Amino acid sequence: MIEIGFGNYVASSRVVAVAGPESAPIKRLVQDAKDAGIAVDVTSGKKTHSVLLTDSGHVILSVLTPDEVQKRLAEKSQK
């Protein structure tokens, strides 16, 4: 498990990709996930800085930057 902001955790083995939220394809992906009820917003009302995609198809919105999430994933895989 890795912490992704505000005391929220995600199973590191389930994360398939980490992206920034700025591009149009990611914005569409997030909106489609919200419409389908598979988006998990753990930003506590703050700005979304990264979007995590899981192997189950869920889309997780986080306040951490993609670099910070990647760093935490890398640290977890080294243990």
Secondary structure, 3 states (H helix, E strand, C coil): CEEEECCEEECHHHEEEEECCCCHHHHHHHHHHHHHCCEEECCCCCCCCEEEEECCCCEEEECCCHHHHHHHHHHHHHC
